[in-house]
Amino acid sequence: MPPAKPVARPLSPHVFIYRWPLAAILSILHRATGVGLAIGVLLLTWWVTAAAVGPSAFDQATGFIGSPIGLFFMMGFSLALFFHLCNGIRHLVWDAGRGFEKGTTATSNAIVIVAALTLTAVSWLLAWM
C-alpha cells in the first residue's frame, strides 16, 4: 500500500495578522536577557580574573572592554541587567496575583521599558562623568 499523501490544509488567516501583546514580548525578552546576563558575567569574570593574574592580562582585558565592541557588549549587558531587574519586579507583582488588568499591564509595560532605558542611560552618563 503506498504511503498516504499529505493533505494540503489551509493555514489560519490569523497566522499572518496576529500581533503579539507587548507583555508577551517583554516576557520573552525577560528570558532572553537572563541568558544574556549569564554570557555577560563571563566577560566580567574574565576581567576580574585578569586583574588577579597580573598587569599584562588586566591591560589586555581592559583594552578589549574599552574598545568599541567591548563598550557595545557592556552597554548591552547593562541594558539587559536593568531590563531584567525591572521586569523581574513586575513578575514578582504578578506572582502575588496583582497587575493583570489590561490597563495596569499596559502601564507596567511602559514603566518597565522607560525605567530600563533610564537606568541604563543614567548609569552610563555617571560612568563617563
Order of alpha helices (4+ residues) and beta strands (2+ residues): alpha-alpha-alpha-alpha
